[in-house]
Amino acid sequence: MTTEEMVVDVSQDWTLACDVQRGFMQAHPAVSSFDYSARCRQLRALGGDCYNFIPLRDDCLALAVGDASGKGLAAALMIANVQSSLRTAALFTGDDLAALLKVVNRQAYASSSEDRYATLFYGVFDRSTRILRYVNAGHHPPVVIRRDGPIHFLETGGAPVGLFADSEYGEGAVRLETGDLVIAFTDGLIEATNQEGQEWGVQGLLKAAARGAQCLQSARDLVNLIFNSMDGFSKERQTDDATLAVVRVI
C-alpha cells in the first residue's frame, strides 16, 4: 500500500468513526408526556461528550449525558465504551439504577487506563407517575426548573465512572409536573468564556432557559436558544465539547 493510499484509508476510517458517533446521538424515540431534544457540539471531529435518549418498557424514557476526560480520539473511545456498557447493563439490572451504574463503572475501570474516566448522568422518566429517578456519577448536576420558578439540582449519585474500581452509587428521585423543565449539560457549555475571560456559568444557562421557557413551545427551540445565548456571550469561541439536553413535561 502506498503512502497516499494509507492516508486515504485513515481518512475514510476517521469519517466512518465520526458518522458512528453522530449516529449514537440522533435517535429521538417518541414518548408521550415528554417533549425532548438535545445537541452535542464537539470541539473536534470526534469528542468525549455524549447524550442518549433510550426508550424503555412501559413507555418510560431514559436520558444519559456523559463527558469523558480529555479530548479527541481517546475521549471518544472512552465515552463509546461507557455508552455501550450502559445500554448492555440496562438489559440485566432492571429498575435498579444504582446497580446499573456500578456495572458501568466496573466495565469502564477495567477497560481504560488510570487517567481515563467519565462523568455520567443517567435518569429514567416514568410517564405514568411523572417521577424522574436518576443517578449522577460525578456529573455537573442537571437542573429541574419548575413551572412556577423554583430550581432543583439533581446531585445524588457517586464518583465518575472508571475512576475507582468499587464505587458505590445512590439513587435520587424527583416528581415532575406539567410545564417543568429538566436540563442536563456538560461543562463545555457553562465554561464558555467571553473576551475578558469570564465564564458564562450555570447562571448564564439558567437565565437563558428562563427566558426561553416563557416564550418557546418546544424543547428543540429551547436547545437552540440556549446555544445561541452561549455563543453570543463567548463570540462563538469554543474551547471544549459542549452538550445540552432538555426535557419538557407536557
Residue, then its C-alpha position, 0 to 999 in steps of 0.5 A: m500500500t502506498t503512502e497516499e493510499m494509507v492516508v486515504d484509508v485513515s481518512q475514510d476510517w476517521t469519517l466512518a468513526c465520526d458518522v458512528q458517533r453522530g449516529f449514537m446521538q440522533a435517535h429521538p424515540a417518541v414518548s408521550s408526556f415528554d417533549y425532548s431534544a438535545r445537541c452535542r457540539q464537539l470541539r473536534a471531529l470526534g469528542g468525549d461528550c455524549y447524550n442518549f435518549i433510550p426508550l424503555r418498557d412501559d413507555c418510560l424514557a431514559l436520558a444519559v449525558g456523559d463527558a469523558s476526560g480529555k479530548g479527541l480520539a481517546a475521549a471518544l473511545m472512552i465515552a463509546n465504551v461507557q455508552s455501550s456498557l450502559r445500554t448492555a447493563a440496562l438489559f440485566t439490572g432492571d429498575d435498579l439504577a444504582a446497580l446499573l451504574k456500578v456495572v458501568n463503572r466496573q466495565a469502564y475501570a477495567s477497560s481504560s487506563e488510570d487517567r481515563y474516566a467519565t462523568l455520567f448522568y443517567g435518569v429514567f422518566d416514568r410517564s405514568t407517575r411523572i417521577l424522574r429517578y436518576v443517578n449522577a456519577g460525578h456529573h455537573p448536576p442537571v437542573v429541574i426548573r419548575r413551572d412556577g420558578p423554583i430550581h432543583f439540582l439533581e446531585t445524588g449519585g457517586a464518583p465518575v465512572g472508571l475512576f475507582a474500581d468499587s464505587e458505590y452509587g445512590e439513587g435520587a428521585v424527583r416528581l415532575e409536573t406539567g410545564d417543568l423543565v429538566i436540563a442536563f449539560t456538560d461543562g463545555l457549555i457553562e465554561a464558555t468564556n467571553q473576551e475578558g475571560q469570564e465564564w458564562g456559568v450555570q447562571g448564564l444557562l439558567k437565565a437563558a432557559a428562563r427566558g426561553a421557557q416563557c416564550l418557546q413551545s418546544a424543547r428543540d427551540l429551547v436547545n437552540l436558544i440556549f446555544n445561541s445565548m452561549d455563543g453570543f456571550s463567548k463570540e462563538r469561541q469554543t474551547d471544549d465539547a459542549t452538550l445540552a439536553v432538555v426535557r419538557v413535561i407536557 
